[in-house]
Amino acid sequence: MSDWDFAFGHVKSRRVLFREYTRRAAVWAQAYAAEGGWPFFDVTSYVDPEFQPTPELAAELAEFLDRLPNGEVRQTCSGAVRMAELRAQNPAAFSDLPDLYEPLVLFYERGGEFTRDDAGFLDLTGVRFRLGTLESHLGNPPVTLLGDTVLDALDADGQVVYYTAEDRQGPLLRRRVLRDEQSDEVFGRDLRWESTDLIPDTEAEAKEAGLVALEELKAAKLIGEIVAAVTRP
């Protein structure tokens, strides 16, 4: 499998990861008065302006950053390494905030980087993304469980629409359309997608049956809740 195939095969989970990163970056930016640096910044310079990594780590990091394609990718990779080192040296330096760089590190690991195009979009390798404002990302539902089971469940070929019951007590359903083929599936307690006939043919019939469509972040959050419930000791 080529690098491009790998990246495109994970495009839906990578978009969710990127959106979760921009949400967390907005939270951290507000907490440390770093709004001007959002969304691609090294937060350690705001948390502890006096912090310096060890000379050995600084040298290794500089060598690694020289191989990266653009300044924003270098800034976030530097931030992730420096933040881990600052946490190791001084765990008390951090407030009770979500791990800032976790979603972006996973985004990189699942294939590809991001670049800006001439139209003001970010190219996430396989999908375009309009950044918007810091404030617009603060309202996104948090996706806190980001393990492989959750992320793999998001990846699928074709156009995907998620559904669940209006009271959020029903199963998580999805309809996938690829070319002229349609597949309806339910995310079961075995943590796999399986065929189902629970989704009516039309949107109007789905609404009448008490189903609501879910935006992808809400679907990712619900997948995480299902995984947590099934795997909880």
C-alpha positions as CSV (number, residue, x, y, z in Angstrom):
1,M,0.0,0.0,0.0
2,S,1.4,3.4,-0.9
3,D,1.5,6.4,1.5
4,W,-1.3,8.0,-0.5
5,D,-3.5,4.9,-0.2
6,F,-2.8,4.8,3.5
7,A,-3.7,8.5,3.9
8,F,-6.9,8.3,1.8
9,G,-8.0,5.2,3.6
10,H,-8.0,7.1,6.9
11,V,-9.4,10.4,5.6
12,K,-12.5,10.4,7.7
13,S,-10.8,9.7,11.0
14,R,-8.1,12.1,10.1
15,R,-10.6,14.9,9.6
16,V,-12.2,14.2,13.0
17,L,-8.7,14.2,14.6
18,F,-7.9,17.5,13.0
19,R,-11.2,19.0,14.1
20,E,-10.6,17.8,17.7
21,Y,-7.1,19.3,17.6
22,T,-8.5,22.7,16.5
23,R,-11.0,22.5,19.4
24,R,-8.4,21.7,22.0
25,A,-6.1,24.3,20.6
26,A,-8.9,26.9,21.0
27,V,-9.3,25.8,24.7
28,W,-5.6,26.0,25.4
29,A,-5.3,29.3,23.5
30,Q,-8.0,30.9,25.7
31,A,-6.5,29.4,28.9
32,Y,-3.0,30.8,28.2
33,A,-3.9,34.0,26.3
34,A,-2.5,32.5,23.1
35,E,-5.4,33.5,20.8
36,G,-2.9,35.2,18.4
37,G,-1.0,31.9,17.9
38,W,-4.1,29.7,17.3
39,P,-4.3,27.1,15.9
40,F,-0.7,26.0,15.1
41,F,1.5,27.1,18.0
42,D,4.0,25.8,20.5
43,V,2.1,26.2,23.8
44,T,5.1,25.6,26.0
45,S,6.3,29.2,25.3
46,Y,3.0,30.4,26.8
47,V,2.8,27.9,29.7
48,D,6.5,28.4,30.8
49,P,8.4,31.1,28.8
50,E,11.6,30.1,30.6
51,F,11.4,26.5,29.6
52,Q,14.3,25.0,27.6
53,P,14.7,21.3,26.6
54,T,17.9,19.5,27.3
55,P,20.6,20.2,24.7
56,E,20.5,16.6,23.5
57,L,16.7,16.8,22.9
58,A,17.0,20.2,21.3
59,A,19.6,18.9,18.8
60,E,17.5,15.9,17.9
61,L,14.4,18.0,17.5
62,A,16.2,20.5,15.3
63,E,17.4,17.7,13.0
64,F,13.9,16.2,12.8
65,L,12.2,19.6,12.1
66,D,14.6,20.2,9.2
67,R,12.9,17.4,7.3
68,L,9.3,18.6,7.7
69,P,7.5,20.3,4.8
70,N,6.1,23.6,6.2
71,G,6.3,26.0,9.1
72,E,3.0,25.1,10.7
73,V,3.7,21.4,10.7
74,R,7.1,22.1,12.2
75,Q,5.5,24.4,14.9
76,T,3.1,21.7,16.0
77,C,5.6,18.9,16.0
78,S,8.0,21.1,18.0
79,G,5.2,21.9,20.4
80,A,4.3,18.2,20.9
81,V,7.9,17.3,21.8
82,R,8.6,20.3,24.0
83,M,5.3,19.8,25.8
84,A,6.1,16.2,26.6
85,E,9.5,17.3,27.9
86,L,8.0,20.1,30.0
87,R,5.5,17.7,31.4
88,A,8.2,15.2,32.3
89,Q,10.3,18.0,34.0
90,N,7.4,19.7,35.8
91,P,4.0,17.9,35.8
92,A,2.5,20.7,37.9
93,A,3.0,23.2,35.0
94,F,-0.2,22.1,33.3
95,S,-3.7,22.8,34.3
96,D,-6.6,20.3,33.9
97,L,-6.9,20.6,30.1
98,P,-7.1,17.9,27.4
99,D,-3.9,16.7,25.9
100,L,-3.3,19.4,23.2
101,Y,-1.3,17.6,20.6
102,E,-2.7,14.0,21.0
103,P,-5.2,14.4,18.1
104,L,-2.7,16.0,15.8
105,V,0.0,13.4,16.5
106,L,-2.5,10.7,15.6
107,F,-3.5,12.6,12.5
108,Y,0.1,12.5,11.3
109,E,0.4,8.8,12.2
110,R,-2.6,8.0,10.1
111,G,-1.1,9.4,7.0
112,G,-0.2,12.8,5.5
113,E,0.3,16.3,6.7
114,F,-1.6,19.5,6.0
115,T,-0.9,22.4,3.7
116,R,-2.7,25.6,2.8
117,D,-4.0,26.2,-0.7
118,D,-4.6,29.4,-2.6
119,A,-8.3,29.5,-1.8
120,G,-7.9,29.7,1.9
121,F,-8.5,26.1,2.7
122,L,-6.3,23.5,4.4
123,D,-5.5,20.4,2.4
124,L,-5.5,17.5,4.9
125,T,-4.4,15.0,2.2
126,G,-7.6,13.7,0.8
127,V,-10.0,16.4,2.1
128,R,-10.2,20.2,2.2
129,F,-10.9,21.9,5.4
130,R,-11.9,25.5,6.1
131,L,-10.4,26.6,9.3
132,G,-12.9,29.2,10.5
133,T,-12.5,31.1,13.7
134,L,-11.2,30.1,17.2
135,E,-14.7,30.8,18.6
136,S,-16.4,28.5,16.1
137,H,-14.2,25.5,17.3
138,L,-14.9,26.0,21.0
139,G,-18.5,24.8,20.4
140,N,-17.5,21.5,18.8
141,P,-18.4,18.4,20.8
142,P,-15.3,17.0,22.4
143,V,-14.0,13.6,21.1
144,T,-12.0,12.3,24.1
145,L,-11.6,8.6,23.2
146,L,-9.2,8.4,20.3
147,G,-8.0,4.8,20.2
148,D,-7.7,2.7,17.1
149,T,-11.1,1.1,17.6
150,V,-12.9,4.4,17.5
151,L,-10.8,5.8,14.7
152,D,-11.0,2.7,12.5
153,A,-14.8,2.7,13.0
154,L,-14.9,6.2,11.4
155,D,-13.1,5.2,8.2
156,A,-15.2,3.9,5.3
157,D,-15.3,4.4,1.6
158,G,-18.1,6.5,0.1
159,Q,-20.4,9.1,1.5
160,V,-21.5,8.4,5.0
161,V,-24.5,9.6,7.0
162,Y,-24.9,8.6,10.7
163,Y,-28.2,8.1,12.5
164,T,-29.3,7.4,16.0
165,A,-32.6,7.6,18.0
166,E,-33.8,11.1,19.0
167,D,-33.4,10.2,22.7
168,R,-29.8,9.1,22.0
169,Q,-30.7,5.8,23.6
170,G,-30.8,3.8,20.4
171,P,-28.0,2.2,18.4
172,L,-25.6,4.0,16.1
173,L,-26.4,3.5,12.5
174,R,-24.8,4.6,9.3
175,R,-25.7,4.7,5.6
176,R,-22.8,4.4,3.1
177,V,-23.2,5.3,-0.5
178,L,-20.4,4.4,-2.9
179,R,-21.1,4.9,-6.6
180,D,-24.5,3.2,-7.1
181,E,-24.2,0.9,-4.1
182,Q,-25.8,1.6,-0.7
183,S,-25.0,-0.1,2.6
184,D,-26.9,0.3,5.9
185,E,-25.0,-0.7,9.0
186,V,-25.2,-0.7,12.8
187,F,-22.2,-0.4,15.2
188,G,-22.7,-3.4,17.5
189,R,-21.4,-4.4,20.9
190,D,-18.7,-6.4,19.2
191,L,-17.4,-3.0,18.1
192,R,-17.9,-3.7,14.4
193,W,-20.2,-2.5,11.7
194,E,-22.8,-5.0,10.7
195,S,-25.6,-5.0,8.1
196,T,-29.0,-3.7,9.3
197,D,-32.4,-2.9,8.0
198,L,-33.1,-0.3,10.7
199,I,-32.7,2.8,8.4
200,P,-35.8,3.6,6.3
201,D,-35.4,4.4,2.7
202,T,-35.9,8.2,2.8
203,E,-34.9,11.0,5.2
204,A,-38.6,11.8,5.8
205,E,-39.3,8.1,6.8
206,A,-36.2,8.1,9.0
207,K,-37.4,11.2,10.9
208,E,-40.9,9.7,11.2
209,A,-39.2,6.5,12.7
210,G,-37.6,8.7,15.4
211,L,-34.1,8.8,13.9
212,V,-31.9,11.9,13.7
213,A,-28.8,12.4,11.5
214,L,-25.6,12.9,13.4
215,E,-22.7,15.2,12.4
216,E,-19.4,13.3,12.3
217,L,-18.0,14.7,15.6
218,K,-21.1,13.6,17.5
219,A,-20.9,10.2,15.8
220,A,-17.3,9.9,16.8
221,K,-18.2,10.9,20.4
222,L,-21.0,8.2,20.4
223,I,-18.6,5.6,19.1
224,G,-16.2,6.4,21.9
225,E,-19.0,6.1,24.5
226,I,-20.0,2.7,23.1
227,V,-16.4,1.5,23.1
228,A,-15.9,2.7,26.6
229,A,-19.1,1.0,27.8
230,V,-18.2,-2.3,26.2
231,T,-14.5,-2.4,27.4
232,R,-15.0,-1.0,30.9
233,P,-13.8,-3.5,33.5
